Amino acid sequence: MIKPTFYILLFLLIAGPLVHALELGSPFTSHMVLQRDKPVPVWGWAPAGAPVTVEFAGQRQIVFANEYGRWSLSLESLDTSAEGRSFKVSSGDDHVIQLDDVMVGEVWIASGQSNMDQTVARTPRRPWAGVDNEEEEIASGDHAMVRLFTAEPVHSYQPRECVEGRWQVASPETVGDFSAIGYFFGRDLSKELDVPVGVVVVSYGATTAHSWIRREAIDTVPELRSVLDQFDEQVKQWNPPGLDEWQSFELAYNEARAAGVRPPNRPNPHPVQNQRNPTVNFNGMFLAIVPYAARGFLWYQGESITSPRELFPRFNETLIRDWRKLWEEELPFLFCQLAGLRANSNSPQVRAWQAEALQLPNTGMAVTIDIGDEHDVHPKNKQAAADRLVRLALARAYGQDVPHTGPVFARADRLANEVNISFYGVSGRLAAPDGSLDWFELAGADGEFYRANAEIDGNKVRVSHPKVTEPSAIRYAWVNYPEGGGLLFDEAGLPAHPFQTDID
């Protein structure tokens, strides 16, 4: 049976602020970047009924806190500004909050699991992290117009309106602790647009998509409700560990740390502390930044998927639709497909499920199968992954005519025992940088696939195999890890999307 003290502690963890003074919502700190060219929501708390004044960039707006002490307003559309200005919020003469060095430019919300959480440097908190050319990237990290807000990890059963975090300016002293994807994306986008760029990073390792979705959204999709039912039952049935269990755990934990070995797991942790459970990351972290004005979303998640696995695309779709509903705008949703890895977590089927999100409008997928690490689920070449997200952003969010998709399967035409494959999204011509194409496979009527002979012919690829006289199916890069290269690209250096299809 759960002790009453647990409920008291849980309430203190999940409740919103007990308002006795003026407060701002979590994303509003010094050094922040506000979104240009659209209304900017601002919110916080104050004594019930108290007047609140917000002043920034020549605007001055007044609102009254409601009976629960919450207030919100929207600043009118702001012009781009790389000048660090003050942002003032006041309630009477005695309650004043002043934020410093606030810029106006482009803002993106970045979320997902450990590949989004992966920092530029290896740190005691993330010893598995770091990127290629880590020391050089940190030394050259002085970019005053690039800022990141990083939310501290919290999991919660009930919605929380606040999360710990603060905006930091990119510098050699700070970028090591930045999300690598978030930082490289912000840096490169700022360079392309010549404007300040802020990235709000709300991520945590080994999380499922449904852990980032609010309860109301999951509950409206009949085939997804079972995950909520299972989670609720776990919470209902949970019993806290006894004192003896805790003392044994602490002793074993301290001994393991002293010996430099992996410490034991906590005894019977509360289900809320399992970051894979539905809603816990939305409630604990993500809700607190809704609806901070932004241009779009960045997403990197997939290795941790739900059971049954076949529901993975449905959860992705639900997440995208609901986040857009929360922002009341069909914001661009750009995501990374999983990189090559010699593990089933990065199987071709998982990549195919990820690609199903492209059926939704205003989405884009950065293919990364070529920049994976054979044995590391956290590939270090985050620069290339971020570059591909930036290309997608320039095309989807800013209307620029830039290469951004890489070759995408269009059709397969059977000519006798040969198949001609056409692609769209090709920049320039098709290319085989390694000198050969090694990952096309053909199957005949028996369904058995053979590694095929493949040659580029203009903007098509001709595929054949002597044992397949009547091709019935074809696939490309349909492996966990394409060892040795031999992949298809275009002249912009973007890799082709993996695919599998029947041939009519």
LOTILO-782817 format. One record per residue (C-alpha): x, y, z; residue in three letters. Coordinates in steps of 0.001 Angstrom, whole numbers, padded with zeros to 6 digits, always signed. Each point is the difference from the previous one (the first is absolute). Example, Ala and Ser with C-alpha at 12.3 -4.5 7.8 and 13.67 -1.06 7.14 Angstrom:
% residues 2
+012300-004500+007800ALA +001370+003440-000660SER 
***
This chain:
% residues 504
+000000+000000+000000MET +001302+003467-000913ILE +000755+002083+003063LYS -001829+003348+000395PRO +003355+001778+000176THR +000668-001118-003577PHE -003064+001844-001244TYR +001044+003127+001852ILE +003470-000163-001545LEU -001429-000703-003460LEU -002321+003002+000299PHE +002906+002263+000873LEU +001885-001289-003034LEU -002809+000399-002508ILE -001837+003051+001192ALA +000432+003340-001666GLY +001633+002836+001931PRO -001646+001114+003227LEU -000192+003626-001044VAL +000864+002649+002540HIS +001987+002207-002343ALA +000430+000811-003660LEU +001425-002836-002123GLU +000671-000657-003690LEU -000524-003273-001859GLY +002989-002318-000276SER +001280+000908-003492PRO +000344+003689+000888PHE +003500+000741+001315THR +002802+002404-000837SER +001793-000657-003331HIS -003153-001463-001575MET -000922+000264-003670VAL -003572+000990-000869LEU -001604-001026-003277GLN -000208+002728-002624ARG -002882+000823-002342ASP -002815-001578+002029LYS -001822+000643+003305PRO +002043-001003+003043VAL -001930-001539+002932PRO +001324+000941+003443VAL -001313-001538+003222TRP +000641-000421+003683GLY -001518+000331+003457TRP -000842+002781+002439ALA -002386+000553+002926PRO -003590-000553-001152ALA -001422+003146-001568GLY +003329+001832-000067ALA +000859+002134-003048PRO +003039-001165-001997VAL +001870+002202-002465THR +002347-001361-002690VAL +002357+002413-001774GLU +002262-000866-002916PHE +001134+001573-003290ALA -002207+003052+000437GLY -003095-002019+000884GLN -001770+000302+003337ARG -002897-002333+000786GLN -002031-000494+003173ILE -001982-003040+001128VAL -001525-001155+003306PHE +000774-003321+001669ALA -003062-002274+000167ASN -001478-001532+003139GLU +002677-002734-000029TYR +002802+002504-000320GLY +000816-000754-003640ARG +000372+002706-002619TRP +000811-000006-003713SER +000152+002419-002909LEU +001502+000226-003488SER +002491+002563-001178LEU -000630+001240-003500GLU +002248-001235-002793SER +003653+000912+000615LEU +002666+001027-002494ASP +003336-001785-000184THR +002539+001415+002413SER +003492-001165+000949ALA +000174+002734+002614GLU -000159-001391+003508GLY -002848+001950+001624ARG -001746-000101+003359SER -003347-001735+000505PHE -001952+001352+002961LYS -002965-001501+001860VAL -001502+001817+002977SER -002945-000081+002366SER -000066+003226+001945GLY +003144+001768+001128ASP +001261-002756+002282ASP -000133-002997-002349HIS +002259+000329-003052VAL +001767-002610-002141ILE +002560+001235-002501GLN +001604-002355-002503LEU +003135+001081-001843ASP +001545-000596-003422ASP -003224-001050-001762VAL +000155-000374-003786MET -002626-000565-002702VAL +000491-002504-002789GLY -000878-003629-000711GLU -001016-002557+002637VAL -000247-003789-000358TRP -001229-002598+002501ILE +002299-003067+000142ALA -001074-003221+001689SER +000466-003769+000005GLY +002272-002504+001675GLN +003732-000386+000542SER +001125+000926-003512ASN -001636+003399+000540MET +001288+000118+003579ASP +003549-000875-001134GLN +002286+002900+000887THR +002871+001466-001981VAL +002453-001124+002687ALA +000324-003121+002101ARG -001024+000995+003505THR -000266-001804+003357PRO -003764+000002-000476ARG +000267-001272-003580ARG +003264-001958-000331PRO -001364-001673-003134TRP -000451+003321-001801ALA +002364+002221-001990GLY +000346+000651-003733VAL +002557-000239-002763ASP +002687+002702+000339ASN -001287+000725+003498GLU +002874+002218+001134GLU -000058+002090-003171GLU -003770+000445+000152GLU +000166+001206+003592ILE +002914+002357-000651ALA -001869+001593-002924SER -003307+000221+001887GLY -000144+003784+000339ASP -003332+000871-001623HIS -001811+002785+001859ALA -003118-000307-002176MET -000476-003699+000810VAL -001731-000884+003279ARG -001354-003222+001492LEU -002525-000592+002744PHE +000456-003455+001530THR -002766-001422+002187ALA +001044-002018+003037GLU -001425-003558-000047PRO -003166-000612+002006VAL -002575-002787-000382HIS -003484+000553+001363SER -003383-001719+000169TYR -001817+003336+000188GLN +000592+003041-002237PRO +002615+002452+001296ARG +000005+003598-001141GLU +003679+000667+000816CYS +003319-001590-000838VAL +003519+000970+001032GLU +002173+001442-002758GLY +001583+003173-001311ARG +001151+001542-003234TRP +003738-000038-000659GLN +002016+001792-002670VAL +002250-002179-002156ALA +003628+000378+001047SER +002993-002287+000532PRO -001044-000140+003667GLU -003579-001135-000677THR -000295-001983-003247VAL +001510-003155+001465GLY -003196-000454+002021ASP -002294+000864-002917PHE -002029-002545-001918SER +002207-000674-003015ALA -002904-000113-002440ILE -001527+003110+001553GLY +003264+001927-000027TYR +001167-000905-003511PHE -003493+000647-001368PHE -000163+003391+001688GLY +003523+000948-001026ARG -000422-000944-003653ASP -003495+001479-000319LEU +001175+003279+001548SER +002825+000114-002520LYS -002367-000654-002920GLU -002620+002573+001060LEU +002299+002474+001804ASP -002438+000277+002902VAL -000005-001111+003647PRO -001126-003594+000449VAL -001274-001548+003222GLY -000557-003725+000519VAL -002165-001243+002865VAL +001276-003498+000853VAL -002391-002272+001895VAL +001378-003532-000302SER +000913-003104+001992TYR +001697-003297-000797GLY -001828-003252-000761ALA -003420+001615-000253THR -002917-001190-002096THR -002058+002284-002195ALA -003066-000449+002184HIS +001873+001251+003058SER -000002+003412-001721TRP -003741+000082-000757ILE -002672+001366+002316ARG -002601-002344+001423ARG -002931+001635-001768GLU +001552-000598-003425ALA +000781-003683+000614ILE -003438-000579+001478ASP -001731+001177-003186THR +001624-002770-002098VAL -001729-003316+000870PRO +002879-002299-000981GLU +002431+001962+002209LEU -002017+000152+003213ARG +001333-003322+001295SER +003389+001560+000816VAL -001761+002452+002315LEU -002005-002774+001640ASP +003137-002053+000620GLN +001852+002995+001415PHE -002878+000994+002279ASP -000180-003550+001321GLU +003743+000012+000721GLN -000372+003217+001971VAL -003005-001368+001873LYS +001757-003242+000956GLN +003383+001479+000914TRP +001321-000520+003516ASN +002997+002003+001212PRO +003061-001974+001093PRO +000498-000502+003711GLY +002746+001477+002125LEU +002068-003204-000068ASP -000102-000059-003810GLU +001160+003608-000175TRP +002841-000558+002435GLN +001185-003071-001928SER -000211+001913-003250PHE +001972+002972+001326GLU +002731-002278+001319LEU +000279-001895-003309ALA -000178+003266-001961TYR +002850+001617+001939ASN +002136-003135-000273GLU -000540-000151-003767ALA +000897+003655-000454ARG +003141-000413+002082ALA +001010-003027-002076ALA -000696+001829-003267GLY -002607-002502-001175VAL -003590+000491-001057ARG -002201+000613+003062PRO -003172-002044+000576PRO -003433+001212-001008ASN -002179+001697+002571ARG -002362-002367+001782PRO -003492+000076-001459ASN +000048+003576-001362PRO -003291+001776-000512HIS -001392-000528-003549PRO +000115+003755-000552VAL +003786-000205+000112GLN +000028-002278-003051ASN +000545+002496-002805GLN -001546-002429-002486ARG -003453+000225+001564ASN -002680+002080-001726PRO -000357+003734+000775THR +002738+000157+002673VAL +002397+002204-001993ASN -002740+002146-001457PHE -001322+000614+003512ASN +003390+000440+001631GLY +001819+002122-002566MET -001734+000757-003272PHE -003215+001631+001219LEU +002011+002735+001699ALA +001228+001391-003337ILE -003430-000023-001720VAL -000718+002275-001915PRO +003358+001821-000174TYR -000024+001653-003426ALA +002081-002005-002475ALA +000507-000621-003712ARG -000084-003794+000187GLY +000927-003291+001673PHE +003117-002182-000159LEU -000369-003673+001002TRP +002511-002825+000422TYR -001517-003141+001492GLN -000576-003584-001036GLY +002293-002493+001671GLU -002440-000336+002903SER -003317-000962-001517ILE -003257-001145+001501THR -001510-003448+000273SER -001666-001120-002146PRO +002628+001385-002360ARG -002498+000403-002826GLU -001566+002945+001855LEU +003190+002054-000345PHE -001167+001962-003086PRO -003352+000695+001640ARG +001668+001480+003066PHE +002237+002157-002192ASN -003010+001275-001902GLU -001880+000720+003235THR +002969+001898+001418LEU +000393+002188-003094ILE -003691+000800-000244ARG -000328+000797+003694ASP +003068+002213+000247TRP -001323+002003-002930ARG -003367+000216+001730LYS +001658+001342+003143LEU +001759+002708-001999TRP -003139+000586-002108GLU +002146-000070-003143GLU +001199-002610-002498GLU +003649+000573+000849LEU +002684-001847-001991PRO +000946-003304+001624PHE +003506-001120-000988LEU +001497-003237+001249PHE +003037-002260-000310CYS -000394-003511-001309GLN +002114-002481+001949LEU +003600-000440-001057ALA +001682-003250-000930GLY +000691-002219+003018LEU +000651-003704+000362ARG -003084-000498+002214ALA -003685-000670-000530ASN -000923+003283+001694SER +001113+001612-003279ASN -001584-002516-002317SER -001314+000900-003453PRO -003538-000604+001259GLN +000413+002650+002710VAL +001343+002434-002608ARG -003003-000760-002203ALA -002348+000698+002905TRP +001777+003299+000588GLN -000388+000944-003660ALA -003776-000403+000227GLU -000075+003386+001743ALA +000798+001549-003392LEU -003612-000679-000961GLN -000968+002912+002251LEU +000258+003510-001471PRO +003000+002239+000693ASN +002292-002757+001256THR +003568-000807-001004GLY +002380-002885+000686MET +003789+000198+000205ALA +001384-003351-001187VAL +003081-000991+002028THR +000574-003646-000921ILE +003437+000899-001406ASP +001342+001734+003124ILE -000664-002675+002611GLY +002465-001867+002168ASP +000080-003776-000251GLU -000004-000517+003772HIS -001173+003332+001491ASP -003657+000987+000145VAL +001234+003590+000425HIS +001921+000807-003199PRO +002461+002878+000393LYS -000540+001708-003354ASN -002785+002244+001244LYS +001257+002797-002245GLN -001228-001788-003136ALA -003340-000895+001584ALA -000550+003626+001045ALA +001010+001230-003454ASP -002722-002161-001560ARG -002562+001362+002465LEU +001080+003541-000872VAL -000477-000726-003708ARG -003509-001269+000754LEU -000727+003089+002084ALA +001188+002364-002729LEU -002309-001725-002480ALA -003042-000708+002193ARG -000050+002991+002351ALA +001742+002726-001983TYR -000930-000801-003600GLY +003553-000207-001302GLN +000805-002030-003102ASP +002755-002183+001462VAL +000767-003724-000282PRO -001660-001586+003001HIS -001490-003469-000495THR +002490-002232-001768GLY -001234-002561-002569PRO -003424-001419+000878VAL -001434-003089-001717PHE -002616+000948-002604ALA -000681-003104-002110ARG +001434-003286-001236ALA -000443-001023-003642ASP +000659-003611-000975ARG +001677-000508-003362LEU +000423-003748-000589ALA +002288-001195+002805ASN +001179+003522+000865GLU -001586+002694+002177VAL +000397+003728-000582ASN -000493+002056+003165ILE -000970+003669-000165SER +000423+002531+002815PHE -001223+003440+000916TYR +001670+002578+002266GLY +003311-000435-001823VAL +002346+002980+000026SER +002023-000076-003209GLY +000700-003602-000919ARG +000109-003266+001874LEU +003398-000922+001400ALA +001859-003000+001409ALA +002922+001567+001927PRO +001462-003400+000900ASP +000088-001066-003637GLY -002671-002673+000280SER -003589-000523+001145LEU -000047-002954+002351ASP -003362+000087+001750TRP -002639-000570-002657PHE -001707-003402+000214GLU -002399-001773-002367LEU -002498-002777+000675ALA -001873-002261-002387GLY -003290-001837+000414ALA +001433-002099+002871ASP +000590+003164+002082GLY +003692-000710+000570GLU +002150+003124-000283PHE +003390+000068-001698TYR +002648+002722+000128ARG -000455+001555-003429ALA +002209+001597-002604ASN -000807+003707-000054ALA +001188+002765-002316GLU -000882+003686-000259ILE -001547+000959-003335ASP -000664+003739+000030GLY -002492+000548+002820ASN -001003-003641+000119LYS +001594-003114+001414VAL -000027-003207-002048ARG -000180-003109+002164VAL +000281-003686-000949SER +001112-003409+001241HIS +000597-003161-002092PRO -002132-002144+002341LYS -002989+002363-000133VAL -001516-000282-003457THR -003425+001333+001000GLU +000521+002682+002678PRO -002914+000383+002413SER +001474+002172+002773ALA +002904+002327+000565ILE +001558+001628+003017ARG +002867+002327+000783TYR +002102+000380+003177ALA -002359-002428+001737TRP +002556-000914+002683VAL +000799+001065+003542ASN +003478+001176-000924TYR +001273+000416-003586PRO +003578-001087+000574GLU +002598+001319-002398GLY -002003+002781-001608GLY -001209-000505-003567GLY -003055+002228+000562LEU -001844+002232-002436LEU +000204+003817+000259PHE -000690+003060-002095ASP +002512+002687-000979GLU -000884+002041+003106ALA +001341-002846+002126GLY -003391-001029+001352LEU -000658-003751+000377PRO -002914-001802-001618ALA -002888-001114+002196HIS -000067-003731+000762PRO -003048-001743-001479PHE -001669-003323-000773GLN -002785-000497-002537THR -001717-002541-002193ASP +000280+000326-003758ILE -003234-000036-001973ASP 
***
